[in-house]
Amino acid sequence: MLKFKILICFLILSVTNTYLISAQSLEKELVKADSLYEKKQYITAIKIYNKIYKEGKSSPAMLLKLARIEEGMNNIGASIYYLENYYQQTKDEKALDYLRESTEKKNALGFDYGIGYKADLFYKEWKIYFKLFFSIILFLGLGMMIKNQKSTAKKRYYFTVALIPILIVAFLNNYEGRSEAIITTNPSFLHEGPSAGANLVRKIDVPAKIQVKKQVDVWSKVIFEEKEAYIKTSQIKKL
């Protein structure tokens, strides 16, 4: 038993140590990238920033720098992608105003930063809390049904109380919100099937936002302007 406890402690310490080393390494990389950014060595800086971003360690300040670098390199789709990520983290209305202005100037397609966009972000952010709240109501309703099982009227009442959260929780479990992506490679091509040889649906020369249905090998099935099509997954960045 003692050996088992020692082994568990060793494993916990090993995992913790690995995590700390990884965090320290990323922190050093970020300091290096920031230094390169200040020196205007953007090409080298963005490689490091992208590495950190893929590790899921991005900060609002880093996202802004990525957006600025991509815009300076005329990669407008990628710039919009990082700026949207920045807005989602900070809810900075100035960033949203800039997104509206930028997408209008570039004649970008599929972008809408109105009430629907904000409602979707609100849903995704609060979904877990909605599930928790309605799950509590559900269990309370079921508990009261059991407590009052001798009273038919009360059982019916509490069944109704439980039924509504059941439906809501089922909806929350099955709807993740909008699954969107931004086309970051221009020109890009939408095809009828997951093949470069499939019929061309449309050529995209400007930044565009699309809905992603699923991935098929190196292709993604998407909806653009209410039409289903396929695009290479490497040409998009999922939000």
BADREN-772952 format. One record per residue (C-alpha): residue number from 1; x, y, z. Coordinates in steps of 0.05 Angstrom, whole numbers, m for minus. Layout:
! BADREN-772952
  seq    east   north      up
  NUM       X       Y       Z
...
//
This chain:
! BADREN-772952
  seq    east   north      up
    1       0       0       0
    2      57      48      18
    3      91      33     m49
    4      26      48     m85
    5      19     116     m50
    6      92     133     m67
    7      79     115    m140
    8      17     160    m142
    9      55     218    m111
   10     112     208    m161
   11      63     209    m220
   12      29     272    m194
   13      96     307    m185
   14     119     285    m254
   15      56     312    m288
   16      60     377    m249
   17     134     385    m265
   18     122     372    m339
   19      66     424    m340
   20     108     476    m305
   21     167     464    m352
   22     120     470    m412
   23      89     535    m384
   24     158     565    m371
   25     181     546    m441
   26     120     580    m473
   27     131     641    m430
   28     202     647    m455
   29     178     638    m526
   30     126     693    m516
   31     179     742    m489
   32     222     726    m549
   33     165     736    m598
   34     146     803    m565
   35     218     826    m571
   36     218     807    m645
   37     152     843    m654
   38     180     907    m623
   39     239     902    m670
   40     190     895    m729
   41     216     825    m746
   42     144     804    m758
   43     156     741    m800
   44     197     708    m745
   45     151     734    m690
   46      88     707    m722
   47     117     637    m726
   48     128     636    m651
   49      60     668    m638
   50      26     615    m680
   51      61     560    m642
   52      37     589    m576
   53     m33     598    m604
   54     m37     525    m624
   55     m18     506    m553
   56     m81     544    m531
   57     m41     596    m491
   58     m62     659    m529
   59     m74     725    m492
   60    m114     784    m518
   61     m50     824    m529
   62     m20     768    m570
   63     m84     761    m612
   64     m81     835    m628
   65      m9     830    m650
   66     m26     770    m694
   67     m83     809    m725
   68     m38     869    m739
   69      17     826    m770
   70     m32     789    m815
   71     m64     854    m837
   72       4     884    m852
   73      19     822    m895
   74     m48     833    m930
   75     m75     767    m902
   76    m142     799    m886
   77    m180     735    m872
   78    m129     713    m820
   79    m128     783    m790
   80    m204     782    m782
   81    m200     712    m752
   82    m152     734    m697
   83    m190     798    m685
   84    m255     759    m676
   85    m219     715    m625
   86    m195     778    m590
   87    m267     805    m587
   88    m293     739    m560
   89    m243     742    m503
   90    m250     816    m486
   91    m318     839    m513
   92    m282     903    m534
   93    m334     941    m575
   94    m279     981    m610
   95    m254     916    m639
   96    m324     899    m663
   97    m331     967    m696
   98    m265     956    m731
   99    m288     888    m755
  100    m351     918    m784
  101    m312     973    m819
  102    m258     926    m844
  103    m305     874    m873
  104    m346     927    m907
  105    m285     960    m939
  106    m259     893    m964
  107    m327     872    m990
  108    m322     810    m947
  109    m376     758    m952
  110    m418     724    m898
  111    m399     770    m840
  112    m454     797    m795
  113    m437     827    m728
  114    m508     843    m707
  115    m554     816    m653
  116    m550     744    m680
  117    m474     744    m674
  118    m475     770    m603
  119    m532     722    m583
  120    m492     663    m609
  121    m430     684    m569
  122    m474     694    m507
  123    m504     624    m516
  124    m436     591    m523
  125    m408     627    m462
  126    m467     613    m416
  127    m489     546    m443
  128    m457     506    m386
  129    m490     550    m334
  130    m558     542    m368
  131    m549     467    m367
  132    m531     468    m293
  133    m590     513    m275
  134    m642     471    m312
  135    m612     406    m288
  136    m622     430    m216
  137    m694     447    m232
  138    m702     378    m264
  139    m676     341    m203
  140    m719     383    m157
  141    m780     368    m198
  142    m765     293    m198
  143    m751     295    m124
  144    m817     329    m109
  145    m853     277    m153
  146    m824     221    m110
  147    m840     259     m46
  148    m913     270     m67
  149    m925     204    m103
  150    m989     193     m63
  151   m1020     256     m90
  152   m1038     250    m164
  153   m1050     325    m172
  154    m982     343    m143
  155    m947     289    m183
  156    m976     318    m247
  157    m955     388    m227
  158    m883     368    m211
  159    m880     325    m274
  160    m895     388    m314
  161    m842     425    m274
  162    m791     370    m292
  163    m813     362    m365
  164    m795     433    m386
  165    m722     429    m362
  166    m716     359    m393
  167    m732     389    m461
  168    m687     449    m450
  169    m628     406    m427
  170    m638     360    m486
  171    m635     420    m532
  172    m572     447    m498
  173    m539     379    m505
  174    m553     376    m579
  175    m541     447    m602
  176    m470     475    m597
  177    m485     542    m629
  178    m459     565    m697
  179    m401     525    m724
  180    m366     577    m766
  181    m299     588    m800
  182    m264     642    m838
  183    m232     630    m906
  184    m160     653    m897
  185    m131     634    m965
  186    m148     675   m1026
  187    m166     655   m1077
  188    m203     594   m1051
  189    m249     547   m1087
  190    m315     517   m1066
  191    m331     450   m1099
  192    m393     407   m1104
  193    m355     348   m1075
  194    m293     333   m1033
  195    m247     332   m1093
  196    m208     383   m1133
  197    m239     351   m1194
  198    m310     363   m1172
  199    m351     418   m1204
  200    m334     488   m1182
  201    m388     522   m1141
  202    m353     588   m1131
  203    m285     621   m1130
  204    m274     664   m1068
  205    m227     724   m1077
  206    m245     762   m1013
  207    m248     744    m939
  208    m310     702    m925
  209    m345     669    m866
  210    m377     601    m876
  211    m415     551    m834
  212    m378     485    m824
  213    m419     421    m824
  214    m366     367    m819
  215    m296     348    m842
  216    m285     296    m897
  217    m211     276    m899
  218    m174     340    m921
  219    m240     373    m940
  220    m294     408    m900
  221    m367     406    m918
  222    m393     477    m911
  223    m453     522    m924
  224    m441     587    m960
  225    m498     632    m981
  226    m547     576    m965
  227    m512     526   m1012
  228    m473     464    m991
  229    m403     458   m1017
  230    m334     432   m1000
  231    m269     469    m987
  232    m200     446    m967
  233    m194     448    m891
  234    m125     480    m896
  235    m157     542    m927
  236    m201     558    m868
  237    m194     573    m794
  238    m250     550    m748
  239    m276     599    m697
//
